[in-house]
Every structure is written in structure tokens, then in C-alpha cells.
Amino acid sequence: MESILSKYAKLLVHYCVELQPKERLYVRSTTLAEPLIREVYRHALRAGGIVELDIDFRGKNRIFLEESEQHQLEYISPVYQKAMEEFDAYIYIRAPFNLKEDAHVPKGKSGIRSKALKHLSDTYFKRTGTRELKRNLCQYPTQAAAQNAGMSLEEYEHFIYSACNLYDEDPQQAWLKRRKDQQKIVDLLNSRDTIHYKGEGIDIKFSTIGRTWINSDGQTNMPSGEVYTCPVEDSVNGVVHFSLPAVYMGHEVEGVTLWVKEGYVEKWEAKRGQEFMDRLLQTPGARRFGEAAIGTNYNINRFTKNILFDEKIGGTIHMALGQSYFQTGGKNQSAIHWDMIGDMKNGGAIFADNEKIYEDGKFIF
């Protein structure tokens, strides 16, 4: 029988980034993901691709930020630059050693590094938005991520593989079916102008005129299972409470409520993590929305403190402060993109042009 990691790699190479002969693939991960990297490498070569690997060891980024001087912080790897500007495909396999490792790195140095990388970050967003660069972000189960999710490593492995449909005989066909099912949702949403999220602590409206709802079907993220857009920047009005913790840069902020007028967050509060939130919302562009979305993956049925999974939880909505996705037509720019999630399974509803299309965590059309 084919191993689960071989099925995972085949899905990443052939479905997610659709690697073609002579296309260049950039694979980034850590040494912990070697078993999956090996299978991705094998299937990418079989597909006729040219593969470059970027593999981090434990503590690499922390050591770099602690020890580097300005000229080192500003240096850009020519391989990484070429990959972002010219390569055809990019697979980023998350496989953390320690999720808190970078929590206390020198902030001034982080800023210098972010500034040096900004032009490549902009290039990345533009090229992935059009799939000129076919990107996929995925997860390899590690002890740190399992512990953060409150699971044993074995439980976490099962959770990831189930969320990715890897227990199906043909995972690719499972994702093609999800694509077809979600297309009905985006077709409806793209025919409407105004969306209204309503639930416990949630009463927020926004316009999507001139914007596009996207069917997130596992190609960009694995797993996926969401539909998303960007609200017209000055159209968002109301109040929204996010019942699940908002995790960003290793910080957990709980009980977030935002009060919004004409697209601008005028007031905010958090039951825990207020100081971090106050600081982050001083970032230019951070007080406007770059995304509004609905999670549709019911195989993801628990909160794990990992946004790759949590934003797709079936029966939730999420909204992101900061950077827009260009492919949706969004225009907001920011150095952050902070997703925040609200549960809709207990009385939540979504209205499209005043018609109820969603109730108690599920679409009803």
C-alpha cells in the first residue's frame, strides 16, 4: 500500500501546485519534515520538475536575528529572490521545532529584516494572487505543533491527514468534489452586493461590489475549505466579536471585539492580550479589513491555535485586519494580515442582499 506521506506528497505536487515538466519548484521547511520533503522531492522529480530546497535547522531564525549586524539583516539570498521573482511553484511545509522560539527576538532587527524583504513580499503576493507562482502552504506534524493544539503527536497526525482527505482512496478526487461544492457558494456570493454576518456578539455588514469571492479548494493551502473575499474598504459597519482566540506572531489574544465605522476600526478590546493588540493596531493599514471569509471544512472540528486549520473550521466566519488579497480586488495594504475567527454554529446567520443563506454554521440553499 502507498504510504500516507507518499499520498500527501503526490497531492501537493500534482494537485496543489500542478507541477509540469521543466517547471522550477522551491520547497521550504525544517529538518523535522525530512520524511515528507523526501517524498515531495521524489514526486516532483518524477513529474519532470527542477527542485530547490531551503531547509531550516532548530533556532536558525532566532540565531540570525540575535547575531546579525545591519548588512547581514539586509542581505537577500539570491536563490530565494530568484524563486520569488521567477520560479513556477512554491511549497512551504510548516514543521516547527518551537512555536515560541522567536517571541523575544530583537524587535529593531526584525523591523530591519522585514523592510529588506518587503519588495519580495510584495512580489510574492502579486505572483501568488495570479498563480504565476503556484504556492501551497501545508503542515507536517511535529511535537511542538501537537502540544500547542492540545493533542498527542499521534492524534495530531490523524487530525492533519483527515483534514487533508489523505485517508480517502483518491485524495485529489475528494478535493475536486470540494471545489465543485464550494463553487456553488461563490457563484451565489458573487451575484450579491451586500453581506451581513449576524450572531452572538456579531452584527456587521459590508459591501462586495467590485470584489470577487474566491473558492479556496486546497491548491493554495492544504488543507483548505473556505470561501473568501475582501470587503470594500470603507463599507464595513457594525460590531464583531471573535469567540475563538486570535493568534498572531506567537501571541494569543482572547475575547476580541471590534467596533467598525465606514471600514475603520474605531474601538477594540480584548479580554486577554490587550497590550499586544494595542501595539499591533498601530501598524499602518491594520485598522481596515483585508479579508472576510466563511470556513467550510467540517473535518476540522476543533481549535488548534494554527490559523492554517482554524480559519477553515466548518461553521465559522473569519475576518482579517490588514493586508488584502489582490486576487479578490482588495486594495488595503499593511505589514500584517491578522485573521480572527467567530463561531456561527449556535444561532449564527449570514444574509446576502437581505436573503438568509446560512444558518447555524451551514449554508441553506
C-alpha positions as CSV (number, residue, x, y, z in Angstrom):
1,M,0.0,0.0,0.0
2,E,1.1,3.5,-0.7
3,S,2.3,5.3,2.4
4,I,0.3,8.3,3.8
5,L,3.3,10.6,3.2
6,S,3.6,9.5,-0.4
7,K,-0.1,10.3,-0.9
8,Y,0.4,13.6,0.8
9,A,3.4,14.5,-1.4
10,K,1.6,13.4,-4.6
11,L,-1.3,15.6,-3.6
12,L,1.0,18.6,-3.1
13,V,2.9,18.1,-6.3
14,H,0.2,17.1,-8.7
15,Y,-3.0,18.8,-7.3
16,C,-1.8,21.7,-5.2
17,V,0.9,23.2,-7.5
18,E,0.2,21.2,-10.6
19,L,3.9,20.8,-11.3
20,Q,4.7,20.4,-15.0
21,P,7.9,19.2,-16.7
22,K,10.8,21.7,-16.5
23,E,9.0,23.9,-14.1
24,R,11.0,25.1,-11.1
25,L,9.8,24.3,-7.6
26,Y,11.1,25.9,-4.4
27,V,10.5,23.8,-1.2
28,R,10.9,25.4,2.2
29,S,10.6,23.6,5.6
30,T,12.7,22.4,8.6
31,T,14.7,19.3,9.1
32,L,11.9,17.8,11.1
33,A,9.8,17.4,7.9
34,E,12.5,15.3,6.2
35,P,10.2,12.3,5.7
36,L,7.7,14.4,3.8
37,I,10.3,16.5,2.0
38,R,11.9,13.3,0.7
39,E,8.5,12.2,-0.8
40,V,7.8,15.7,-2.3
41,Y,11.3,15.6,-3.9
42,R,10.7,12.2,-5.3
43,H,7.3,13.0,-6.8
44,A,8.5,16.4,-8.1
45,L,11.4,14.8,-10.0
46,R,9.0,12.1,-11.4
47,A,6.8,15.0,-12.6
48,G,9.8,16.4,-14.5
49,G,10.3,19.4,-12.2
50,I,13.5,21.2,-11.1
51,V,13.6,21.3,-7.3
52,E,15.5,23.7,-5.0
53,L,15.3,23.0,-1.2
54,D,15.5,25.5,1.7
55,I,15.7,23.6,5.0
56,D,15.9,25.4,8.4
57,F,17.5,23.8,11.5
58,R,16.4,24.4,15.1
59,G,16.8,28.0,16.1
60,K,18.0,29.3,12.8
61,N,15.9,32.5,12.6
62,R,16.4,33.3,16.3
63,I,20.2,32.9,16.0
64,F,20.2,35.0,12.8
65,L,18.3,37.9,14.4
66,E,20.3,37.8,17.6
67,E,23.7,37.7,16.0
68,S,23.4,39.6,12.7
69,E,24.5,43.2,12.0
70,Q,22.7,45.5,9.7
71,H,24.5,44.5,6.5
72,Q,23.6,40.8,7.3
73,L,20.0,41.6,8.0
74,E,19.7,43.4,4.7
75,Y,21.2,40.6,2.7
76,I,18.8,38.6,0.5
77,S,19.6,35.1,-0.7
78,P,19.9,35.2,-4.5
79,V,18.2,31.8,-4.6
80,Y,15.2,33.0,-2.6
81,Q,15.0,36.2,-4.6
82,K,15.0,34.2,-7.9
83,A,12.4,31.8,-6.5
84,M,10.0,34.6,-5.6
85,E,10.6,36.5,-8.8
86,E,10.9,33.7,-11.4
87,F,10.1,30.2,-10.1
88,D,6.8,28.4,-11.1
89,A,5.9,26.8,-7.8
90,Y,6.5,27.1,-4.1
91,I,5.6,24.6,-1.4
92,Y,6.1,25.7,2.2
93,I,5.8,22.8,4.7
94,R,5.4,24.1,8.2
95,A,7.2,21.9,10.7
96,P,8.1,23.9,13.8
97,F,10.6,23.0,16.5
98,N,9.3,25.5,19.0
99,L,6.4,27.9,18.3
100,K,7.7,30.4,20.9
101,E,11.2,30.4,19.7
102,D,11.0,33.9,18.0
103,A,8.8,35.5,20.7
104,H,11.6,37.6,22.2
105,V,13.9,38.3,19.3
106,P,15.2,41.9,19.0
107,K,12.3,43.9,17.6
108,G,14.5,46.5,15.9
109,K,16.3,43.8,14.0
110,S,13.0,42.2,13.0
111,G,12.0,45.5,11.5
112,I,15.2,45.9,9.5
113,R,14.7,42.4,8.1
114,S,11.1,42.9,7.3
115,K,11.9,46.1,5.4
116,A,14.7,44.4,3.5
117,L,12.3,41.7,2.4
118,K,9.3,43.9,1.6
119,H,9.8,44.1,-2.1
120,L,10.0,40.4,-2.3
121,S,6.9,40.1,-0.1
122,D,5.0,42.4,-2.5
123,T,6.2,40.3,-5.4
124,Y,5.1,37.1,-3.6
125,F,1.6,38.5,-3.0
126,K,1.2,39.6,-6.6
127,R,2.5,36.4,-8.2
128,T,0.6,34.1,-5.9
129,G,-2.5,36.1,-6.4
130,T,-2.5,35.3,-10.2
131,R,-0.9,31.8,-9.7
132,E,2.0,32.9,-11.8
133,L,3.7,31.5,-8.7
134,K,1.7,28.3,-7.7
135,R,2.0,28.3,-4.0
136,N,0.9,25.8,-1.3
137,L,1.2,26.2,2.4
138,C,0.8,22.9,4.3
139,Q,1.7,21.3,7.7
140,Y,3.9,18.4,8.8
141,P,3.0,17.1,12.3
142,T,5.6,17.9,14.9
143,Q,5.6,17.6,18.7
144,A,5.6,21.4,19.2
145,A,2.5,21.9,16.9
146,A,0.7,18.9,18.5
147,Q,1.4,20.2,22.0
148,N,0.2,23.7,21.0
149,A,-3.0,22.1,19.7
150,G,-3.6,20.1,22.9
151,M,-3.1,16.8,21.3
152,S,-0.6,13.9,21.3
153,L,1.6,13.6,18.3
154,E,-0.4,10.6,17.1
155,E,-3.7,12.4,17.5
156,Y,-2.3,15.4,15.6
157,E,-1.1,13.3,12.8
158,H,-4.6,11.8,12.4
159,F,-6.1,15.3,12.6
160,I,-3.9,16.7,9.8
161,Y,-4.3,13.7,7.5
162,S,-8.0,13.7,8.0
163,A,-8.3,17.4,7.3
164,C,-6.3,16.9,4.0
165,N,-8.5,13.9,3.0
166,L,-5.5,11.7,2.9
167,Y,-7.5,8.7,4.2
168,D,-9.6,8.8,1.1
169,E,-8.6,6.3,-1.6
170,D,-8.1,9.2,-4.0
171,P,-7.4,12.5,-2.1
172,Q,-7.3,14.5,-5.3
173,Q,-10.9,13.5,-6.2
174,A,-12.0,14.4,-2.8
175,W,-10.6,17.9,-3.3
176,L,-12.1,18.2,-6.8
177,K,-15.5,17.4,-5.2
178,R,-15.0,20.1,-2.6
179,R,-14.1,22.5,-5.4
180,K,-17.3,21.7,-7.2
181,D,-19.4,22.1,-4.0
182,Q,-17.8,25.4,-3.0
183,Q,-18.2,26.8,-6.5
184,K,-22.0,26.9,-5.9
185,I,-21.4,29.1,-2.8
186,V,-19.0,31.5,-4.5
187,D,-21.3,31.7,-7.6
188,L,-24.1,32.8,-5.3
189,L,-22.0,35.3,-3.3
190,N,-20.5,36.8,-6.4
191,S,-24.1,37.6,-7.6
192,R,-24.8,39.7,-4.5
193,D,-23.6,43.1,-3.3
194,T,-24.1,43.2,0.5
195,I,-23.2,40.7,3.1
196,H,-24.4,40.7,6.7
197,Y,-22.8,38.5,9.4
198,K,-25.1,38.1,12.4
199,G,-24.6,36.0,15.6
200,E,-23.7,36.2,19.2
201,G,-21.8,39.5,19.5
202,I,-21.7,39.8,15.7
203,D,-23.7,42.3,13.7
204,I,-21.6,43.5,10.9
205,K,-22.3,44.4,7.2
206,F,-20.1,45.1,4.3
207,S,-20.2,45.6,0.5
208,T,-18.5,43.4,-2.0
209,I,-19.3,45.4,-5.1
210,G,-16.4,45.1,-7.5
211,R,-14.8,42.4,-5.3
212,T,-14.5,38.6,-6.0
213,W,-15.3,35.7,-3.7
214,I,-12.6,33.0,-4.1
215,N,-13.1,29.2,-3.9
216,S,-10.3,28.0,-1.7
217,D,-10.1,24.4,-2.7
218,G,-6.8,23.1,-1.4
219,Q,-4.5,24.4,-4.1
220,T,-3.2,27.4,-2.2
221,N,-3.5,25.9,1.3
222,M,-3.5,22.2,2.2
223,P,-5.9,21.7,3.9
224,S,-8.4,24.3,2.8
225,G,-12.1,24.6,2.9
226,E,-13.2,28.2,2.9
227,V,-14.6,30.9,0.6
228,Y,-13.2,34.4,1.0
229,T,-13.2,37.9,-0.4
230,C,-12.1,41.4,0.6
231,P,-14.9,43.9,1.7
232,V,-15.0,47.3,0.0
233,E,-12.6,49.1,2.4
234,D,-14.9,51.9,3.6
235,S,-18.1,49.8,3.6
236,V,-17.7,47.8,6.8
237,N,-20.0,48.9,9.6
238,G,-21.1,47.3,12.9
239,V,-19.6,45.3,15.7
240,V,-18.0,41.9,15.6
241,H,-16.9,39.6,18.4
242,F,-14.5,36.8,17.8
243,S,-15.2,33.9,20.1
244,L,-12.0,32.0,19.3
245,P,-8.6,33.2,20.4
246,A,-6.8,35.3,17.8
247,V,-3.2,34.0,17.5
248,Y,-0.5,36.1,15.8
249,M,3.3,36.0,15.9
250,G,3.2,33.6,18.8
251,H,0.8,35.8,20.9
252,E,-2.7,34.7,21.9
253,V,-5.4,37.4,22.2
254,E,-8.7,36.3,23.6
255,G,-12.2,37.8,23.6
256,V,-11.6,40.3,20.8
257,T,-14.4,42.7,19.9
258,L,-14.1,45.4,17.2
259,W,-16.4,48.4,16.6
260,V,-16.2,49.5,13.0
261,K,-17.5,52.6,11.2
262,E,-17.0,53.2,7.5
263,G,-14.4,50.4,7.3
264,Y,-12.3,51.8,10.1
265,V,-11.8,50.1,13.5
266,E,-12.7,52.9,15.9
267,K,-12.6,50.9,19.1
268,W,-11.3,47.5,20.1
269,E,-11.0,45.4,23.3
270,A,-9.6,42.1,24.3
271,K,-10.2,40.1,27.5
272,R,-6.6,38.9,27.3
273,G,-3.7,40.3,25.2
274,Q,-4.9,43.9,25.1
275,E,-1.4,45.4,25.2
276,F,-0.2,43.3,22.2
277,M,-3.3,44.2,20.3
278,D,-2.9,47.9,21.0
279,R,0.6,47.8,19.7
280,L,-0.2,45.8,16.6
281,L,-3.1,48.0,15.6
282,Q,-0.7,51.0,15.3
283,T,0.7,49.3,12.2
284,P,-0.3,51.3,9.0
285,G,-3.4,49.7,7.4
286,A,-4.1,47.4,10.4
287,R,-7.4,49.1,11.3
288,R,-9.0,48.2,8.0
289,F,-10.1,44.8,6.7
290,G,-8.2,42.8,4.2
291,E,-10.5,39.7,4.2
292,A,-13.9,38.3,5.1
293,A,-14.4,34.6,4.8
294,I,-16.5,31.6,5.8
295,G,-15.0,28.2,6.9
296,T,-16.4,25.1,5.2
297,N,-14.1,22.2,6.2
298,Y,-16.1,20.1,8.7
299,N,-13.2,17.6,9.1
300,I,-11.6,20.4,11.0
301,N,-13.8,20.4,14.1
302,R,-11.6,21.8,16.9
303,F,-9.4,24.8,17.6
304,T,-5.7,24.2,17.3
305,K,-4.0,27.6,17.6
306,N,-2.9,27.2,14.0
307,I,-4.6,29.5,11.5
308,L,-3.9,27.2,8.6
309,F,-6.5,24.9,10.1
310,D,-8.6,27.2,12.4
311,E,-9.8,29.6,9.8
312,K,-11.3,26.7,7.8
313,I,-13.3,25.2,10.7
314,G,-16.7,24.3,9.4
315,G,-19.4,26.6,10.9
316,T,-17.2,29.7,11.5
317,I,-16.6,33.0,9.9
318,H,-13.4,35.0,10.0
319,M,-12.2,38.5,9.1
320,A,-8.6,39.7,8.8
321,L,-7.2,43.0,9.7
322,G,-4.5,44.4,7.4
323,Q,-3.2,43.2,4.0
324,S,-5.8,42.4,1.3
325,Y,-5.5,39.6,-1.2
326,F,-5.0,41.2,-4.6
327,Q,-7.0,38.4,-6.3
328,T,-10.2,39.5,-4.6
329,G,-9.9,43.1,-5.7
330,G,-8.8,44.3,-2.3
331,K,-6.8,47.5,-2.0
332,N,-5.7,47.7,1.6
333,Q,-2.0,47.4,2.3
334,S,-0.4,46.6,5.5
335,A,2.6,44.7,7.0
336,I,0.2,42.4,8.9
337,H,-2.7,40.1,8.0
338,W,-4.4,39.0,11.2
339,D,-7.2,36.5,11.0
340,M,-9.9,36.5,13.7
341,I,-12.5,33.7,14.0
342,G,-16.1,33.7,15.2
343,D,-18.3,30.6,15.8
344,M,-21.6,30.6,13.9
345,K,-22.9,27.2,14.9
346,N,-25.2,28.4,17.7
347,G,-27.7,30.8,16.1
348,G,-25.4,32.5,13.6
349,A,-26.7,33.6,10.3
350,I,-25.4,35.2,7.1
351,F,-27.5,37.3,4.8
352,A,-26.7,38.2,1.2
353,D,-28.7,41.2,-0.1
354,N,-31.1,40.6,2.9
355,E,-31.7,36.9,2.0
356,K,-30.7,34.4,4.6
357,I,-28.3,31.9,3.0
358,Y,-26.6,30.4,6.1
359,E,-27.9,29.3,9.5
360,D,-26.3,27.6,12.5
361,G,-23.0,27.0,10.8
362,K,-24.2,25.7,7.4
363,F,-25.4,27.1,4.1
364,I,-29.1,26.6,3.5
365,F,-29.6,26.9,-0.2
